[in-house]
Amino acid sequence: MPTFTPPDTIALAALRPGDPSEKLAAAIGPRWRPPHPGEGGWVRYLERQFSFAARLDRDGRIGLLQFKGNFDPNAVIAGVGMRMERAAAEALEPSLSIAQNTVRGGDYAFGGRQLTKEIRLSVDVAYGKVSEINITNLAAVWPDWRELKIAPPRLAFNVKVVPGLKAPGSQVPQGWACGLPRGITPIQWPLSIDTGFPLEHHFTVRVPEPYRLKGPDYVALAVFSDTQTESRSTPAMVDFMHATLDGRPLPEEVGPELAPFLEHLRNRHPMETRTYDLLYNTFAFIWLTQDEIDGPECLPPAPIETDANEKSDLPDYLKTSAAERLFGWNGKEAFNSEYYLHRLAGRRPESRWDLLELRVTQVSNDPNAGKTPIEFDGRDNADRYVPRFDEAWEKLGLQLAYDDLQFGGTLMHGGGIYVSSPFFLAFHETMGQPNLAGQLAQLDLLTGIVDY
């Protein structure tokens, strides 16, 4: 069995903004992976297991440290420990000035103090205990996508689900929702970080040329995720599968409970990115060539069940596919034209792998195409992005709407913004039934981050 060394939490707690990335790498240990050029300096792959994240500034030095609820409580951070009682934190550090959070309500509070002129310690308190600690260099300059010398997209694109289920294998040149992926093999089918079971394929969409960040040969994107309502995971599985995110090389051998999953990781699709959302559900994205999307459909591999995932539930979609779930979670609703999803389907599925065609159209009147979205017009609005719910937007008098998915442009919802470049797509649950809690998912094609 491989031994997976955890990061040194005491060393992580001792880090401060201004420290070089080498010091961060030493504290993280074998899991260290420097940020990819498009990741904006973020080191996020320890969030799930160790409740820690960091961000490097433009000079490669630490600019931000984040310690969250399950971080080692024995590792003291600037005099404060995670899950420390509020009264104890205030006694140790009276200058924290912890006050009630008027936005979130009475069970939440926050405070902070200056460690130096430019470095700020912030502390969040939930239900009487320290729940998050951030240390920030307020003067940090962050890496920016513009430094990559990539031409920004000049147009946004709308993607609409065409009503009417089609048979598996139908010709759908601009993409499809529900159904099966094409051009991959069963061993390349992405697996859940939590359970090791195959993720559900939600959609494959032809990517407009300005958004093809992997080069002109990669013309489409296949999107997969966990659709479990809830499933138990094991630490061994989660730790092993996290090698898809951090910097650890794959082990030469593992025990029999992990051996089938090691074989999968050794044969991953070369253009796959695996990540997770804010609830730590696994998402995966595969960039595909024209030959691949013209290739045969791929059935999901048989779920591998070993001691490593014996307490995990099999994926729901293996019992009720996305096309079938257009008719309720169990797929058994009778057709009713008053229901939107039924009208979208047009009929009950004749095959569990029926699909819905996608239609991609250019949007020529979106003033925010090629601009990085922000939530309000502030000092960091270098692109002069106009938020949808800003007075400046109302003055434009535009009639603009997007359907089921969009590439770039104006985010039309009233929620948070989680992308940090103009190279993004945003999609709804109508795109193959991902579990998004009814929200608009945002995928940054540069960072690989998905959230909603």
C-alpha positions as CSV (number, residue, x, y, z in Angstrom):
1,M,0.0,0.0,0.0
2,P,1.3,3.5,-0.8
3,T,1.8,6.0,2.1
4,F,0.3,9.4,1.3
5,T,2.1,12.0,3.4
6,P,-0.2,14.8,4.7
7,P,1.0,18.4,4.6
8,D,2.7,19.8,7.6
9,T,-0.1,21.8,9.2
10,I,2.2,23.4,11.7
11,A,4.4,24.7,8.9
12,L,1.3,25.9,7.0
13,A,0.1,27.8,10.0
14,A,3.4,29.5,10.3
15,L,3.4,30.8,6.7
16,R,2.8,34.5,6.1
17,P,2.2,36.7,3.0
18,G,5.5,37.6,1.5
19,D,7.0,34.2,2.0
20,P,8.4,32.6,-1.2
21,S,6.5,29.8,-2.9
22,E,9.3,27.4,-2.0
23,K,8.3,27.7,1.6
24,L,4.7,26.9,0.8
25,A,5.9,23.9,-1.3
26,A,8.0,22.6,1.6
27,A,5.0,22.7,4.0
28,I,2.7,21.0,1.5
29,G,5.3,18.3,0.8
30,P,4.8,15.6,-1.9
31,R,1.4,16.9,-2.8
32,W,2.8,20.3,-4.0
33,R,1.9,21.3,-7.5
34,P,2.7,24.8,-8.6
35,P,-0.3,26.7,-10.1
36,H,-0.9,26.3,-13.8
37,P,-0.5,29.5,-15.8
38,G,-4.3,30.0,-16.0
39,E,-5.1,29.4,-12.3
40,G,-4.4,32.9,-11.2
41,G,-1.9,31.8,-8.6
42,W,-4.4,29.7,-6.7
43,V,-3.4,26.6,-4.7
44,R,-6.8,25.0,-4.0
45,Y,-6.2,21.3,-4.1
46,L,-5.9,20.9,-0.3
47,E,-9.3,22.5,0.5
48,R,-11.3,19.3,0.5
49,Q,-9.0,17.2,2.7
50,F,-7.1,19.7,4.8
51,S,-9.2,22.9,4.7
52,F,-6.4,25.0,3.4
53,A,-5.9,27.2,0.3
54,A,-3.3,29.8,-0.7
55,R,-2.8,32.2,-3.5
56,L,0.6,33.4,-5.0
57,D,1.0,36.9,-6.2
58,R,2.5,38.0,-9.5
59,D,6.0,37.6,-8.1
60,G,5.4,34.1,-7.0
61,R,5.2,35.0,-3.3
62,I,2.4,34.1,-0.9
63,G,-0.3,36.8,-1.0
64,L,-3.2,35.0,0.7
65,L,-3.6,32.2,3.1
66,Q,-7.0,30.6,3.9
67,F,-7.6,28.2,6.8
68,K,-11.2,26.8,7.0
69,G,-13.3,24.9,9.6
70,N,-11.6,21.5,9.5
71,F,-8.0,22.7,9.5
72,D,-5.9,21.2,12.3
73,P,-7.0,22.9,15.5
74,N,-3.6,22.3,17.1
75,A,-1.9,24.5,14.5
76,V,-2.1,28.0,15.9
77,I,-2.4,30.8,13.3
78,A,-1.3,34.2,14.4
79,G,-2.4,33.4,18.0
80,V,-5.8,32.0,17.0
81,G,-6.7,28.3,16.6
82,M,-9.4,26.8,14.4
83,R,-12.6,26.0,16.3
84,M,-11.4,28.0,19.3
85,E,-14.2,29.5,21.4
86,R,-14.9,33.1,20.5
87,A,-14.2,34.2,24.1
88,A,-10.9,32.5,24.2
89,A,-9.9,34.1,20.9
90,E,-10.9,37.5,22.1
91,A,-9.0,37.0,25.4
92,L,-5.8,36.0,23.5
93,E,-6.1,38.7,20.9
94,P,-8.3,41.6,22.2
95,S,-7.5,43.6,19.2
96,L,-9.5,41.3,16.9
97,S,-12.7,43.4,17.6
98,I,-15.1,40.5,16.7
99,A,-18.6,41.8,15.9
100,Q,-21.8,40.3,14.8
101,N,-22.2,39.7,11.0
102,T,-25.3,41.8,10.2
103,V,-25.6,40.2,6.8
104,R,-25.6,36.5,7.8
105,G,-27.3,36.9,11.2
106,G,-26.9,36.4,14.9
107,D,-24.9,33.1,14.9
108,Y,-22.1,34.5,12.7
109,A,-19.5,37.1,13.6
110,F,-16.2,38.4,12.2
111,G,-13.2,40.4,13.2
112,G,-9.6,41.1,12.4
113,R,-6.5,43.1,13.0
114,Q,-3.5,44.4,11.1
115,L,-0.4,42.2,11.5
116,T,1.6,44.8,9.6
117,K,0.7,47.8,7.6
118,E,-0.1,45.7,4.6
119,I,-1.0,42.3,6.1
120,R,-4.5,41.7,7.5
121,L,-5.7,38.9,9.7
122,S,-9.4,38.1,9.4
123,V,-11.4,35.8,11.6
124,D,-14.9,34.4,11.0
125,V,-16.9,33.0,13.9
126,A,-19.8,30.6,13.5
127,Y,-21.9,29.4,16.4
128,G,-19.5,30.7,18.9
129,K,-16.3,29.1,17.4
130,V,-13.6,30.2,15.0
131,S,-14.7,28.9,11.6
132,E,-12.3,30.5,9.1
133,I,-9.0,32.5,9.3
134,N,-7.6,34.5,6.4
135,I,-4.3,36.3,6.2
136,T,-4.0,38.7,3.3
137,N,-1.5,41.0,1.8
138,L,-3.7,44.0,1.0
139,A,-1.2,45.3,-1.5
140,A,-0.8,42.0,-3.4
141,V,-0.9,42.1,-7.2
142,W,-2.4,38.9,-8.5
143,P,-1.6,37.0,-11.7
144,D,-4.0,38.0,-14.5
145,W,-5.2,36.1,-17.6
146,R,-3.9,39.0,-19.7
147,E,-0.4,38.0,-18.9
148,L,-0.9,34.8,-20.9
149,K,-1.1,36.8,-24.1
150,I,-4.4,35.2,-25.2
151,A,-6.6,37.2,-27.5
152,P,-9.9,37.9,-25.6
153,P,-13.1,36.6,-27.3
154,R,-14.9,39.4,-29.1
155,L,-18.3,37.6,-29.2
156,A,-20.5,35.7,-26.8
157,F,-22.5,32.6,-27.8
158,N,-25.9,31.3,-26.8
159,V,-26.6,27.6,-26.6
160,K,-30.2,26.3,-26.6
161,V,-31.6,22.9,-26.0
162,V,-33.7,22.0,-29.1
163,P,-37.0,20.4,-27.8
164,G,-37.6,16.8,-28.8
165,L,-35.7,13.8,-27.6
166,K,-33.6,12.0,-30.3
167,A,-32.4,8.5,-30.5
168,P,-28.9,7.6,-29.4
169,G,-26.3,8.1,-32.1
170,S,-28.3,10.9,-33.9
171,Q,-26.4,13.4,-35.9
172,V,-26.1,16.5,-33.6
173,P,-23.1,18.5,-35.0
174,Q,-23.3,21.3,-32.4
175,G,-23.6,19.1,-29.4
176,W,-26.1,17.3,-27.2
177,A,-27.4,17.1,-23.7
178,C,-28.2,13.8,-21.9
179,G,-27.2,10.7,-23.8
180,L,-23.7,9.3,-23.9
181,P,-20.2,10.7,-24.6
182,R,-18.5,9.9,-27.9
183,G,-14.9,9.2,-28.8
184,I,-13.7,8.0,-25.4
185,T,-13.2,4.5,-24.1
186,P,-14.7,3.0,-21.0
187,I,-11.4,3.1,-19.1
188,Q,-11.2,6.9,-19.9
189,W,-14.6,7.6,-18.4
190,P,-14.0,9.9,-15.5
191,L,-14.6,8.5,-12.0
192,S,-15.9,10.2,-8.8
193,I,-13.2,11.5,-6.4
194,D,-15.5,10.4,-3.6
195,T,-16.7,7.0,-4.6
196,G,-14.6,5.8,-7.6
197,F,-17.9,5.2,-9.5
198,P,-18.3,6.6,-13.0
199,L,-19.6,10.1,-13.2
200,E,-22.7,11.0,-15.2
201,H,-22.2,12.5,-18.7
202,H,-24.4,15.7,-18.9
203,F,-23.6,17.2,-22.2
204,T,-21.1,17.6,-25.0
205,V,-21.0,21.0,-26.7
206,R,-19.1,22.3,-29.7
207,V,-16.9,25.1,-28.4
208,P,-16.9,28.3,-30.5
209,E,-13.5,29.1,-31.9
210,P,-12.7,32.1,-29.6
211,Y,-13.1,29.8,-26.6
212,R,-10.9,26.9,-27.8
213,L,-8.2,27.4,-25.2
214,K,-6.5,24.0,-25.9
215,G,-5.8,24.8,-29.5
216,P,-7.8,24.6,-32.8
217,D,-7.9,20.8,-32.8
218,Y,-10.0,20.6,-29.7
219,V,-13.4,21.6,-30.8
220,A,-15.8,20.3,-28.2
221,L,-16.1,19.8,-24.4
222,A,-17.8,16.9,-22.7
223,V,-19.0,17.6,-19.1
224,F,-19.5,15.0,-16.4
225,S,-20.4,15.2,-12.7
226,D,-21.6,13.4,-9.6
227,T,-25.4,13.5,-9.5
228,Q,-25.7,11.7,-6.1
229,T,-28.2,13.1,-3.7
230,E,-25.8,11.8,-1.0
231,S,-23.2,9.1,-0.8
232,R,-20.7,8.0,1.8
233,S,-17.0,8.1,0.9
234,T,-14.0,6.7,2.5
235,P,-10.8,8.5,3.4
236,A,-8.7,6.0,1.5
237,M,-10.7,6.5,-1.8
238,V,-10.7,10.3,-1.5
239,D,-7.0,10.5,-0.7
240,F,-6.1,8.2,-3.5
241,M,-8.3,9.9,-6.1
242,H,-7.0,13.3,-5.1
243,A,-3.8,12.5,-7.0
244,T,-5.8,13.8,-10.0
245,L,-5.7,17.2,-8.5
246,D,-2.4,17.6,-6.6
247,G,1.2,16.9,-7.5
248,R,1.7,13.3,-6.3
249,P,2.9,10.8,-8.9
250,L,0.9,7.7,-9.2
251,P,2.2,4.8,-7.1
252,E,3.8,1.7,-8.7
253,E,1.4,-0.6,-6.9
254,V,-1.4,-0.4,-4.4
255,G,-3.5,-2.9,-2.5
256,P,-6.3,-4.9,-4.2
257,E,-9.0,-2.5,-3.0
258,L,-7.4,0.3,-5.0
259,A,-5.8,-1.6,-7.9
260,P,-8.7,-1.2,-10.4
261,F,-8.8,2.6,-9.7
262,L,-5.0,2.9,-10.3
263,E,-5.5,1.3,-13.7
264,H,-8.1,3.9,-14.5
265,L,-5.9,6.8,-13.4
266,R,-3.0,5.4,-15.6
267,N,-5.4,5.5,-18.6
268,R,-7.1,8.8,-18.1
269,H,-8.0,10.8,-21.2
270,P,-5.0,13.1,-21.8
271,M,-7.4,16.2,-22.2
272,E,-9.4,15.6,-19.0
273,T,-9.6,18.0,-16.1
274,R,-11.2,16.8,-12.8
275,T,-12.3,19.2,-10.1
276,Y,-15.1,19.7,-7.6
277,D,-17.8,22.3,-6.8
278,L,-18.5,24.1,-3.5
279,L,-20.1,21.0,-2.1
280,Y,-17.2,18.9,-3.2
281,N,-19.1,17.0,-5.8
282,T,-16.8,15.8,-8.6
283,F,-16.9,17.5,-12.0
284,A,-14.8,16.5,-15.0
285,F,-14.3,18.1,-18.4
286,I,-12.8,16.5,-21.5
287,W,-11.7,18.4,-24.5
288,L,-12.4,16.4,-27.7
289,T,-11.3,16.5,-31.3
290,Q,-13.6,16.4,-34.3
291,D,-12.7,12.8,-34.9
292,E,-13.6,12.0,-31.3
293,I,-17.0,13.6,-31.4
294,D,-17.7,11.9,-34.7
295,G,-16.7,8.6,-33.0
296,P,-18.8,5.9,-31.4
297,E,-20.9,6.4,-28.3
298,C,-19.3,5.0,-25.1
299,L,-21.4,3.2,-22.5
300,P,-20.5,3.9,-18.8
301,P,-18.1,1.3,-17.5
302,A,-19.4,-1.2,-15.0
303,P,-19.0,0.3,-11.5
304,I,-16.0,-1.1,-9.6
305,E,-16.9,-2.2,-6.1
306,T,-14.2,-3.0,-3.6
307,D,-13.5,-2.5,0.1
308,A,-12.5,1.1,-0.7
309,N,-16.0,2.1,-1.7
310,E,-18.2,-0.6,-0.1
311,K,-20.2,2.0,1.9
312,S,-20.9,4.2,-1.2
313,D,-24.1,4.1,-3.1
314,L,-24.1,3.4,-6.8
315,P,-24.8,6.5,-8.9
316,D,-28.5,7.3,-9.4
317,Y,-28.2,7.7,-13.1
318,L,-27.3,4.1,-13.6
319,K,-30.9,3.4,-12.5
320,T,-32.6,6.5,-14.0
321,S,-30.7,8.3,-16.8
322,A,-30.8,12.1,-17.4
323,A,-33.3,11.7,-20.2
324,E,-35.6,9.6,-18.0
325,R,-35.2,12.1,-15.1
326,L,-36.9,14.7,-17.3
327,F,-40.0,12.8,-16.1
328,G,-39.3,13.0,-12.4
329,W,-36.4,11.7,-10.2
330,N,-37.6,8.2,-10.8
331,G,-38.5,8.8,-14.4
332,K,-42.0,7.5,-14.0
333,E,-44.1,10.7,-14.5
334,A,-46.7,10.5,-17.3
335,F,-46.3,13.0,-20.1
336,N,-47.9,16.3,-19.2
337,S,-47.6,19.2,-21.6
338,E,-48.0,21.7,-18.7
339,Y,-44.6,20.6,-17.4
340,Y,-41.6,22.5,-18.9
341,L,-39.2,19.5,-18.8
342,H,-41.9,17.3,-20.5
343,R,-42.3,19.8,-23.2
344,L,-38.5,19.9,-23.6
345,A,-38.5,16.2,-24.0
346,G,-41.4,16.1,-26.4
347,R,-42.1,12.5,-25.5
348,R,-41.2,9.9,-23.0
349,P,-37.7,8.3,-23.7
350,E,-37.7,5.3,-25.9
351,S,-34.1,4.6,-24.9
352,R,-32.5,5.5,-21.6
353,W,-29.7,7.1,-23.6
354,D,-31.9,9.3,-25.7
355,L,-30.4,12.8,-26.2
356,L,-31.4,16.4,-26.8
357,E,-29.8,18.4,-29.6
358,L,-28.0,21.6,-28.9
359,R,-28.0,24.7,-31.1
360,V,-25.1,27.3,-30.8
361,T,-25.7,30.8,-32.1
362,Q,-23.6,33.9,-32.1
363,V,-24.6,36.9,-29.9
364,S,-23.5,40.1,-31.5
365,N,-25.0,42.7,-29.1
366,D,-23.6,41.7,-25.7
367,P,-21.4,44.6,-24.5
368,N,-19.6,42.3,-22.0
369,A,-18.2,39.8,-24.5
370,G,-14.5,39.5,-23.9
371,K,-14.7,41.0,-20.4
372,T,-14.2,39.4,-17.0
373,P,-17.4,39.4,-15.0
374,I,-17.6,41.3,-11.7
375,E,-20.5,41.6,-9.2
376,F,-20.4,45.4,-9.1
377,D,-18.6,48.2,-10.8
378,G,-15.6,48.7,-8.6
379,R,-11.9,49.6,-8.8
380,D,-10.9,46.2,-10.1
381,N,-13.1,46.5,-13.1
382,A,-10.2,46.8,-15.6
383,D,-12.4,45.5,-18.5
384,R,-15.3,47.9,-17.8
385,Y,-17.7,45.0,-17.4
386,V,-21.3,46.3,-16.9
387,P,-23.1,44.0,-14.3
388,R,-26.6,43.0,-15.3
389,F,-28.2,44.6,-12.2
390,D,-26.2,47.8,-12.3
391,E,-27.8,51.2,-13.2
392,A,-25.3,51.5,-16.1
393,W,-26.9,48.3,-17.5
394,E,-30.4,49.8,-17.4
395,K,-29.2,52.8,-19.3
396,L,-28.1,50.6,-22.2
397,G,-31.7,49.5,-22.8
398,L,-30.7,46.1,-24.1
399,Q,-33.0,43.2,-24.6
400,L,-30.6,40.4,-24.0
401,A,-31.2,36.8,-22.8
402,Y,-29.4,33.5,-22.8
403,D,-31.0,30.1,-22.9
404,D,-29.5,26.9,-21.4
405,L,-25.8,27.6,-21.8
406,Q,-23.7,30.6,-22.7
407,F,-20.1,31.2,-23.7
408,G,-18.8,34.5,-22.3
409,G,-20.8,37.7,-22.1
410,T,-23.1,39.0,-19.4
411,L,-24.1,36.7,-16.6
412,M,-27.8,37.3,-16.3
413,H,-28.5,35.8,-12.9
414,G,-28.5,37.6,-9.6
415,G,-26.1,35.3,-7.7
416,G,-22.4,35.3,-7.1
417,I,-19.7,35.4,-9.8
418,Y,-17.1,32.7,-9.6
419,V,-15.1,33.1,-12.9
420,S,-12.0,35.2,-13.2
421,S,-11.6,35.5,-17.0
422,P,-13.8,36.1,-20.0
423,F,-13.2,32.5,-21.1
424,F,-16.1,30.9,-19.4
425,L,-19.3,29.0,-19.9
426,A,-22.4,29.1,-17.7
427,F,-25.1,26.5,-17.8
428,H,-28.4,25.4,-16.3
429,E,-29.7,22.0,-15.1
430,T,-31.5,21.6,-18.4
431,M,-28.1,20.7,-19.8
432,G,-28.3,17.0,-19.0
433,Q,-29.6,17.2,-15.4
434,P,-26.6,18.1,-13.3
435,N,-27.4,18.7,-9.6
436,L,-26.9,22.4,-9.3
437,A,-29.4,23.1,-6.6
438,G,-31.4,25.1,-9.2
439,Q,-28.5,27.6,-9.7
440,L,-26.5,28.7,-12.7
441,A,-23.2,26.8,-12.9
442,Q,-20.1,28.8,-14.0
443,L,-17.0,27.1,-15.5
444,D,-13.9,29.1,-16.0
445,L,-12.1,27.4,-19.0
446,L,-8.8,28.9,-17.9
447,T,-8.8,27.9,-14.2
448,G,-10.9,24.8,-14.4
449,I,-13.0,26.1,-11.5
450,V,-16.7,25.3,-11.4
451,D,-19.1,26.8,-8.9
452,Y,-22.7,28.0,-8.6
